[in-house]
Amino acid sequence: MAVSNLRRSRVRAPELAGRGWLNTGGESYSIKDFRGRIVLLDFWTFCCINCLHVLDELRPLEEEFSDVLVTIGVHSPKFVHEADPAALAAAVERYEVTHPVLDDPELITWQAHAVRAWPTLVVIDPEGYVVHVAAGEGHVEALRAVIVELIAEHESKGTLHRGEGPYVAPEPAETTLRFPSKAIATAAGTLLVADTRHHRVVELDADGETVLRRIGRGTRGDRDGDSATAEFSEPSGLALLPEDVAAEVGYHLVVADTVNHTLRGVNLTTGRVQTVAGTGEQWRSGVDAGPATEVPLTSPTDVAWWGRADAVIVAMAGNHTLGLFDPRRGTVSRFAGTTVEGLSDGPAEEAFLAQPAGLAATEDRLWFVDSETSALRWVGLEAGRFTVRTAVGTGLFDFGHRDGPAAQALFQHPLGVTALADGSLAVADTYNGALRRYDPAADSVSTLVDGLAEPSGAALLDDELVVVSSAAHRVDRPIPPGIAATLVAGQAHQVRRPPSELAPGPVELAVVFTPPPGQKLDERYGPSTRVEITSSPPELLVSGAGTDTALTRQLVIADDVEGGVLHVVAQAAACDDDPAVEHPACRLARQDWGIPIRVVPSGATRLPLMMGGLDHES
């Protein structure tokens, strides 16, 4: 379990290669420039909610070890838009990344480290050797233990150098709004806007520019109170409650306070802000239903009141589900999804979702966009049962900008959807910089306008569509009255990440997890690990699908399927290994893999997935 045991492999860290660097004041670096320091590589992409979770998890670790630890974000894009250097620079500011970032659009450094998933963390010791790899979330304490041991070893050897790191903060920009995300219209004809990077909600006059009031102090935090003292952390979705419900519960507006993992209620008369759901901790496993303020949430991104459910539906991006918040009863529960990331229709409790990010309610349907599958989907009642269906979208790795029949149409990471008066839907097609229109009657997609700056939502204000142009830091009215939709015969794209080639027949899947120094697997109450495996299409796996506690499993890959996606969800609980402590601290690590697979006769018969440690068999 010790780092010294892991380091027997003595693998030299590959060179840091990419297009350029951010947050370094224009300087470029080589791996040898960090000799004498502990280096933590964070392989991320800014579309990935799990990667954003890790950014927040790492902040206290970076502060604690600021004189010995150099964190480097290696940005390895999934979507075409993420390979745009300007888009990456905006994301680094949007998410307050306070360490150097290597721009790796060709996945050179990604492939050199044999990375298979976002996010992946790699620890390099002061002599330049890879000593620890971890994929997924929940690894902060494990990383702390590894770093502490490395400090002790390399101080005694004289190979540890302390000092300031290479991070150079960019010049701050001042705008009225900063990376706003969602907007809704009020009965008074004003706009409420989630001013996300300023950590507050702003009310604008009908002109979309004049600020009428600000709700929130404007600093990142988690504090209830009046509009001048309350704090949010990257608020996003907004939903107004029906008047009778608002009168009963004492607040009018529900805010998805994304990074605080809570829902906040705002009384628009008094300006009072209160936490109405969530504990402030991020849900990773276990119970996700009960009294609203006693159940953890995970990155709520949008909210919408849906009369058919008589409740607020919550886009729970952090675990690929839709939640249900009942403000009158003060309860939360899961509404749709299993927590497996993917695209699979059916009964709501069995469907696979993929980072739902935008909601729109009509009388009969709850529409939502799944950003990671670039899909437009909906929930409706079928034979008395809530059921998920897909209007546009095919899977985790296909996207583009293409109009026409819905079966052929493509989006690129949409974040918002708005129901229009004629029954159609306006989709904020974020990474295409476009506002698209889906017509359910014709089952077709067209483009209303493009050339927008990362549109993330829209609202109807006096029958006019007002669009949140997030990367332009404003709301726009880009569509003149009476404009006709156009058709775009754009290209289809796939994720550039290379597929894993597996042989047909038996394949050993091994989730590698070694508890860090000072910890052990928590087996006090039974197995501490869990692995759930599914595939798209299901025919890809002849056997091996399902849930078990073993980290190693025998799969049988079909010989008559060219490929697909292997969905693996793994978690492991590790506790402090101190016999003198009656109740040791325990932590849960979790990772979701969506692995593109190509079936070829010469493919591998073993598929290692690194969740923590090093794989000695690869």
C-alpha positions in Angstrom: 0.0 0.0 0.0 2.9 2.4 0.6 4.1 4.7 -2.1 7.6 3.3 -1.8 6.1 -0.1 -2.9 4.3 1.5 -5.9 7.5 3.2 -7.0 9.3 0.0 -7.8 8.0 0.4 -11.4 10.2 3.5 -11.7 8.4 4.9 -14.8 9.8 8.2 -16.0 7.1 10.9 -16.5 6.7 11.6 -20.2 7.4 15.1 -21.5 4.7 17.8 -21.3 3.7 18.4 -24.9 0.9 20.6 -26.3 0.0 23.7 -28.1 0.7 26.2 -25.4 0.3 27.2 -21.7 -2.2 29.3 -19.8 -1.8 31.0 -16.4 2.0 31.2 -16.7 2.5 34.8 -17.9 3.5 33.5 -21.4 6.1 31.1 -20.2 6.3 27.5 -21.5 7.6 24.6 -19.4 9.2 21.2 -19.7 8.9 18.4 -17.2 12.5 18.9 -16.2 11.7 22.4 -15.1 9.8 20.9 -12.1 12.5 18.7 -10.9 12.7 19.0 -7.1 8.9 19.7 -6.8 6.0 17.3 -6.5 3.9 17.6 -9.7 0.2 16.8 -9.9 -1.2 16.5 -13.4 -4.9 17.0 -13.7 -6.2 15.6 -17.0 -9.5 17.5 -17.6 -11.9 18.9 -20.2 -14.1 21.8 -19.4 -17.4 20.1 -20.5 -17.0 17.4 -17.9 -18.8 17.9 -14.6 -16.6 15.4 -12.8 -13.6 17.4 -13.9 -15.1 20.6 -12.4 -15.7 18.7 -9.2 -12.0 17.8 -9.0 -11.0 21.4 -9.6 -12.9 22.3 -6.4 -11.6 19.3 -4.5 -8.0 20.3 -5.3 -8.2 23.9 -4.1 -7.5 23.2 -0.4 -4.7 20.7 -1.3 -3.0 23.2 -3.5 -3.1 25.8 -0.8 -1.9 23.4 1.9 1.2 22.3 -0.1 1.8 25.5 -2.1 5.5 25.6 -1.5 6.2 22.0 -2.7 3.3 21.0 -5.0 2.9 22.2 -8.6 -0.5 21.4 -10.1 -0.7 21.4 -13.9 -4.1 21.1 -15.6 -3.6 19.1 -18.8 -6.6 20.1 -20.9 -7.5 17.2 -23.3 -10.7 18.2 -25.1 -13.7 16.0 -25.9 -15.6 18.4 -28.1 -14.4 20.3 -31.2 -15.3 23.6 -29.5 -13.1 22.8 -26.5 -10.1 22.7 -28.8 -10.5 26.4 -29.5 -7.8 28.2 -27.5 -10.1 31.2 -26.9 -12.8 28.9 -25.5 -10.2 27.2 -23.2 -9.0 30.6 -21.9 -12.6 31.5 -21.1 -13.2 28.3 -19.3 -10.0 28.7 -17.2 -11.4 32.1 -16.1 -15.0 30.9 -15.7 -14.0 28.1 -13.3 -11.3 30.0 -11.5 -8.5 27.7 -12.3 -5.5 28.9 -10.2 -2.7 26.8 -11.6 -0.9 26.5 -14.9 -2.8 24.8 -17.8 -1.2 22.9 -20.7 -3.4 23.1 -23.8 -3.2 19.6 -25.3 -5.7 19.6 -28.2 -4.1 16.7 -30.0 -4.1 14.5 -26.8 -0.4 14.1 -27.0 0.3 14.2 -23.3 -3.0 12.3 -22.7 -1.8 9.4 -24.8 1.7 9.5 -23.4 0.3 8.8 -20.0 -2.2 6.2 -21.3 -5.1 8.1 -19.8 -8.5 6.5 -20.4 -10.9 8.8 -18.6 -11.7 12.4 -17.5 -10.7 13.3 -14.9 -7.4 11.5 -14.2 -4.8 12.6 -11.7 -1.1 11.7 -12.0 1.5 12.3 -9.2 5.1 12.8 -10.2 7.8 12.7 -7.6 10.7 15.3 -7.3 13.0 13.0 -9.3 10.5 12.9 -12.3 9.0 9.4 -11.7 5.2 8.6 -11.9 4.3 7.3 -8.4 0.5 7.4 -8.3 -2.5 7.6 -10.7 -6.1 8.1 -9.8 -9.2 8.5 -11.9 -12.5 10.0 -10.8 -13.5 12.0 -7.8 -12.9 11.7 -4.0 -9.2 11.2 -4.0 -8.1 14.3 -2.1 -7.2 12.5 1.1 -5.4 9.8 -0.8 -3.4 12.4 -2.7 -2.6 14.2 0.6 -1.2 10.9 2.0 0.9 10.4 -1.0 2.2 14.0 -1.0 3.1 13.8 2.8 5.1 10.6 2.2 6.9 12.1 -0.7 7.8 15.2 1.3 9.3 13.1 4.1 11.3 10.9 1.7 12.7 13.6 -0.5 13.5 16.0 2.3 15.6 13.3 3.8 17.3 12.7 0.4 17.8 16.4 -0.2 15.8 16.2 -3.5 12.9 18.4 -2.5 13.0 22.1 -3.3 10.5 24.5 -1.8 9.5 27.8 -3.3 6.8 29.6 -5.3 5.1 27.9 -8.2 4.8 29.0 -11.9 1.2 30.2 -11.7 0.7 33.8 -12.9 -2.8 35.2 -12.5 -4.4 36.7 -15.6 -5.6 40.3 -15.6 -9.2 40.4 -14.3 -11.9 41.8 -16.5 -14.9 43.9 -15.3 -18.3 43.5 -16.9 -21.8 43.9 -15.6 -22.4 40.1 -15.9 -19.7 37.5 -15.9 -20.4 34.2 -17.6 -24.1 34.3 -16.9 -25.8 30.9 -17.4 -29.6 31.0 -17.3 -32.4 33.6 -17.4 -36.1 33.7 -16.7 -38.8 36.3 -17.3 -40.9 37.6 -14.4 -44.6 38.6 -14.5 -43.4 42.2 -14.2 -41.6 42.0 -17.5 -38.1 41.9 -16.1 -35.3 39.3 -16.4 -33.8 37.3 -13.6 -30.3 36.2 -14.6 -27.9 33.8 -12.9 -24.7 35.9 -12.9 -22.6 32.8 -12.4 -19.0 34.0 -12.2 -20.1 36.9 -10.0 -21.9 34.3 -7.7 -25.2 36.1 -7.6 -28.6 36.6 -9.2 -29.2 39.9 -11.1 -32.6 41.4 -12.0 -32.4 43.3 -15.3 -35.0 45.7 -16.8 -36.7 44.6 -20.0 -33.9 46.2 -22.1 -31.6 43.4 -20.8 -29.0 45.9 -19.7 -30.3 48.1 -16.8 -29.6 46.5 -13.4 -32.6 46.8 -11.1 -31.1 44.8 -8.2 -28.5 42.2 -7.3 -29.3 39.3 -5.0 -26.1 38.0 -3.3 -22.9 39.6 -2.1 -21.0 38.8 -5.2 -18.4 36.5 -3.6 -18.1 32.8 -3.7 -19.6 31.3 -0.5 -22.5 29.5 1.1 -24.4 31.9 3.4 -28.1 32.5 3.8 -29.3 36.0 4.6 -30.6 39.2 2.9 -29.8 40.1 -0.7 -26.7 42.1 0.4 -25.1 39.4 2.5 -26.2 36.1 1.1 -23.6 34.1 -0.9 -23.8 31.6 -3.7 -21.2 29.5 -5.6 -21.7 29.5 -9.3 -25.5 29.7 -9.4 -27.1 28.5 -12.6 -30.7 27.4 -13.1 -33.7 29.5 -12.0 -37.3 28.6 -11.5 -40.3 30.7 -10.4 -42.9 28.8 -8.2 -46.6 29.1 -8.9 -48.1 31.9 -6.8 -50.1 29.6 -4.4 -47.0 27.5 -3.8 -44.8 30.6 -3.2 -47.3 32.0 -0.7 -47.3 28.7 1.2 -43.5 28.2 1.4 -42.4 31.8 1.8 -40.2 32.2 -1.3 -40.8 32.8 -5.0 -37.6 31.8 -6.8 -35.6 28.5 -6.7 -31.9 28.8 -7.6 -29.7 25.8 -8.5 -26.6 26.8 -6.5 -24.4 24.5 -8.5 -21.0 24.4 -6.7 -22.6 24.5 -3.3 -24.6 21.4 -4.3 -27.8 23.1 -2.9 -31.1 24.7 -4.0 -31.7 28.1 -2.6 -35.0 29.8 -2.1 -35.3 33.6 -2.7 -38.2 35.8 -1.5 -38.4 38.4 -4.2 -40.3 40.8 -2.0 -37.8 40.9 0.9 -34.7 39.6 -0.9 -34.2 37.0 1.7 -32.2 33.9 0.6 -32.4 30.5 2.3 -31.2 27.0 1.7 -34.2 24.8 0.8 -32.5 21.6 -0.3 -29.0 20.0 0.0 -26.5 19.7 2.8 -23.6 21.5 1.1 -21.9 18.2 0.7 -21.7 16.5 -2.7 -23.7 13.2 -3.1 -21.5 10.3 -4.2 -23.4 7.3 -3.0 -26.2 6.1 -0.8 -29.6 7.6 0.0 -30.7 10.4 -2.3 -34.3 10.8 -1.1 -35.7 12.3 2.1 -36.0 15.6 3.9 -34.7 18.1 1.5 -32.1 19.8 3.7 -30.7 16.4 5.0 -30.0 14.8 1.6 -26.8 15.7 -0.4 -27.2 16.9 -4.0 -24.6 16.9 -6.7 -24.1 19.9 -9.0 -27.7 20.9 -9.6 -27.5 22.8 -12.9 -31.1 23.8 -13.8 -34.5 23.8 -12.2 -38.1 23.9 -13.6 -41.5 23.8 -12.1 -43.5 21.0 -13.8 -47.2 20.9 -13.1 -47.5 17.3 -14.2 -45.2 16.3 -11.3 -46.5 19.1 -9.0 -42.9 19.8 -8.1 -39.6 21.3 -9.1 -37.5 19.1 -11.4 -33.8 19.4 -10.9 -31.1 18.7 -13.6 -28.6 16.9 -11.4 -25.6 17.1 -13.7 -23.2 15.6 -11.1 -24.7 12.1 -11.2 -26.6 12.0 -14.5 -30.0 12.1 -13.0 -33.1 14.3 -12.7 -34.2 15.0 -9.1 -37.6 16.0 -7.8 -37.9 18.7 -5.1 -41.3 19.2 -3.4 -41.2 22.6 -1.8 -44.4 22.1 0.1 -43.4 18.8 1.7 -39.7 19.9 1.9 -38.5 16.6 0.3 -36.2 15.5 -2.5 -36.1 12.3 -4.4 -34.7 10.8 -7.7 -37.0 11.4 -10.6 -35.1 9.8 -13.5 -31.8 8.2 -14.2 -29.7 5.5 -12.6 -26.4 7.5 -12.2 -24.9 5.5 -15.2 -23.8 8.0 -17.8 -25.2 7.2 -21.2 -28.2 7.4 -23.6 -30.9 4.8 -23.0 -34.6 5.4 -23.0 -37.3 3.7 -21.1 -39.0 3.9 -17.7 -37.6 7.0 -15.9 -36.0 5.0 -13.1 -34.1 2.8 -15.6 -33.1 5.4 -18.2 -29.4 6.4 -18.7 -28.8 10.2 -18.8 -25.6 12.1 -19.4 -25.1 15.4 -17.5 -28.5 16.9 -17.9 -28.0 20.7 -18.1 -31.2 22.5 -19.2 -35.0 22.0 -18.5 -38.2 23.3 -20.1 -41.7 22.2 -18.9 -44.8 22.0 -21.0 -48.2 20.7 -20.0 -47.5 17.1 -21.1 -43.7 16.9 -21.3 -40.6 17.8 -19.3 -37.9 18.6 -21.9 -34.2 18.4 -21.1 -30.9 18.6 -22.8 -28.2 16.0 -22.0 -25.0 17.9 -22.6 -22.6 14.9 -22.8 -24.6 13.0 -25.4 -25.5 16.3 -27.2 -29.2 15.2 -27.0 -32.6 16.7 -26.6 -34.9 14.4 -24.6 -38.2 14.5 -22.7 -40.1 12.8 -19.9 -43.8 12.0 -20.3 -46.5 9.8 -18.9 -47.0 6.5 -20.7 -49.5 4.1 -19.3 -49.4 5.9 -16.0 -45.6 5.7 -15.8 -43.0 8.4 -16.3 -40.9 7.5 -19.3 -37.8 9.0 -20.9 -37.6 9.4 -24.7 -35.0 10.9 -27.0 -35.9 13.4 -29.8 -32.3 14.2 -31.0 -29.0 12.5 -30.2 -27.3 9.2 -30.6 -24.7 8.7 -27.8 -21.7 9.8 -25.8 -19.2 10.3 -28.7 -21.3 11.7 -31.6 -22.0 15.4 -32.1 -22.0 18.1 -34.8 -24.0 20.9 -36.3 -26.5 19.3 -38.7 -30.1 20.2 -39.3 -32.9 18.2 -40.9 -34.8 15.1 -39.8 -34.3 14.6 -36.1 -32.8 11.1 -36.6 -30.0 12.7 -38.5 -29.7 16.1 -36.7 -26.7 16.8 -34.4 -26.0 19.2 -31.5 -22.7 19.9 -29.8 -23.0 20.0 -26.0 -26.3 22.0 -25.6 -26.9 23.5 -22.2 -30.3 25.1 -22.5 -33.8 24.5 -23.8 -36.8 26.8 -23.9 -40.4 26.0 -24.8 -41.9 28.3 -27.5 -45.5 29.3 -27.9 -46.0 27.3 -31.1 -45.1 24.1 -29.4 -41.5 23.9 -30.7 -38.3 24.1 -28.6 -35.4 26.5 -28.8 -32.2 24.7 -27.9 -29.1 26.6 -26.8 -26.6 24.7 -28.8 -23.7 25.9 -26.7 -20.6 24.6 -28.3 -21.9 25.3 -31.8 -22.6 28.9 -30.8 -26.1 28.6 -32.1 -29.8 28.7 -31.2 -31.5 25.7 -32.8 -35.2 24.9 -33.2 -36.8 21.5 -32.8 -40.3 21.1 -34.2 -42.0 18.0 -32.6 -44.8 18.0 -35.2 -42.3 17.7 -38.1 -39.7 15.9 -36.0 -37.0 18.1 -37.5 -34.3 20.5 -36.5 -33.3 23.9 -38.0 -31.0 26.7 -37.0 -32.5 30.0 -35.8 -29.2 31.9 -35.5 -25.5 31.1 -35.1 -22.4 33.1 -34.3 -23.4 33.4 -30.6 -20.8 33.2 -27.8 -21.6 29.9 -25.9 -25.4 30.4 -25.5 -26.4 28.5 -22.4 -30.1 29.4 -22.0 -32.9 31.6 -23.3 -36.1 33.1 -22.0 -39.3 34.4 -23.6 -39.9 38.1 -22.7 -43.0 39.6 -24.2 -42.9 36.9 -26.9 -39.3 37.8 -27.8 -36.6 35.3 -27.3 -33.8 36.6 -25.1 -30.6 34.5 -25.2 -27.9 34.2 -22.5 -24.6 34.6 -24.4 -22.5 33.3 -21.6 -19.0 33.8 -23.1 -20.0 37.4 -24.2 -21.1 38.1 -20.6 -24.5 39.5 -21.7 -28.0 38.7 -22.8 -28.8 39.1 -26.5 -31.8 39.6 -28.7 -30.3 38.0 -31.8 -33.5 37.0 -33.7 -35.4 39.8 -35.4 -39.2 39.4 -35.4 -40.4 37.2 -38.3 -37.0 35.6 -39.1 -37.2 32.2 -40.8 -35.1 29.3 -39.6 -32.3 28.1 -41.8 -31.0 24.6 -42.5 -27.4 23.8 -41.9 -25.9 20.7 -43.6 -23.0 20.6 -41.2 -20.4 17.9 -40.5 -20.8 15.1 -38.0 -18.0 14.7 -35.5 -16.8 12.1 -33.1 -14.6 12.3 -30.0 -11.0 12.2 -31.1 -10.1 10.0 -28.1 -8.9 6.7 -29.6 -11.1 3.6 -28.9 -9.8 0.7 -26.9 -9.3 -2.3 -29.1 -10.6 -5.5 -27.5 -10.6 -9.1 -28.9 -13.8 -10.9 -29.2 -14.4 -13.5 -26.5 -13.1 -13.5 -22.9 -11.6 -10.2 -21.7 -10.5 -9.5 -18.1 -11.7 -6.1 -16.9 -9.7 -4.9 -13.9 -10.4 -1.8 -11.9 -7.1 -1.0 -10.2 -7.4 0.5 -6.7 -4.7 0.5 -4.1 -5.5 2.4 -0.9 -2.9 5.2 -0.3 -0.4 5.2 2.6 -2.1 5.1 6.0 -5.5 3.8 4.6 -7.1 0.4 4.0 -10.3 -0.8 2.4 -13.3 -0.4 4.6 -14.6 -3.9 5.1 -16.1 -3.5 8.5 -19.6 -4.0 7.2 -19.0 -6.1 4.1 -17.3 -5.5 0.7 -16.1 -1.9 0.3 -16.1 -1.9 -3.5 -18.7 -1.9 -6.2 -18.5 -2.2 -10.0 -21.5 -1.8 -12.3 -21.0 -2.7 -16.0 -23.3 -2.1 -18.9 -22.8 -1.6 -22.7 -24.2 0.3 -25.6 -25.4 -1.6 -27.6 -26.3 -4.2 -25.0 -25.3 -6.9 -27.6 -21.6 -5.8 -27.2 -21.4 -7.9 -24.0 -22.3 -11.6 -24.3 -21.8 -11.8 -20.5 -20.3 -9.8 -17.7 -22.8 -7.0 -17.4 -24.4 -6.2 -14.0 -23.2 -5.2 -10.6 -20.8 -7.0 -8.3 -18.3 -6.2 -5.5 -15.2 -7.7 -7.2 -12.9 -5.2 -8.9 -11.9 -7.8 -11.5 -14.5 -9.3 -13.8 -14.5 -11.7 -16.8 -16.3 -10.2 -19.7 -17.2 -11.9 -23.0 -17.1 -9.6 -26.0 -19.4 -10.4 -28.9 -17.7 -11.4 -32.2 -20.6 -10.1 -34.3 -20.6 -6.5 -33.1 -18.0 -4.0 -34.5 -17.9 -1.9 -31.3 -19.7 0.3 -29.0 -19.4 1.9 -25.5 -18.5 0.1 -22.3 -20.1 1.8 -19.3 -18.3 1.2 -16.0 -19.1 2.7 -12.7 -16.7 1.9 -9.9 -16.5 3.0 -6.3 -14.3 2.0 -3.3 -14.3 3.1 0.3 -11.0 3.4 2.2 -10.5 4.4 5.9 -7.6 5.6 8.0 -5.7 2.6 9.1 -5.1 3.4 12.8 -6.1 0.7 15.2 -6.2 3.2 18.1 -9.0 5.1 16.5 -12.5 3.6 17.2 -14.2 5.4 14.3 -11.7 6.1 11.6 -12.4 8.7 8.9 -13.6 7.0 5.6 -13.8 8.3 2.1 -15.4 7.1 -1.1 -13.7 7.3 -4.4 -15.9 7.0 -7.5 -15.3 7.0 -11.3 -17.6 6.6 -14.3 -16.0 5.4 -17.5 -17.6 5.6 -20.9 -15.1 3.7 -23.0 -15.3 3.6 -26.8 -14.6 0.0 -27.9 -13.5 -1.4 -31.2 -13.7 -5.2 -31.5 -10.8 -6.6 -33.6 -9.2 -10.1 -33.6 -5.9 -8.7 -32.5 -7.4 -6.7 -29.7 -6.4 -6.9 -26.0 -7.7 -9.5 -23.7 -7.2 -7.4 -20.6 -8.7 -3.9 -19.9 -7.2 -2.2 -16.8 -9.0 0.9 -15.5 -7.0 2.9 -13.1 -9.0 4.3 -10.1 -6.1 4.6 -7.7 -2.5 3.4 -7.5 -0.4 1.8 -10.3 -1.1 -1.1 -12.5 1.8 -3.5 -12.3 0.5 -5.8 -15.0 0.4 -3.2 -17.8 
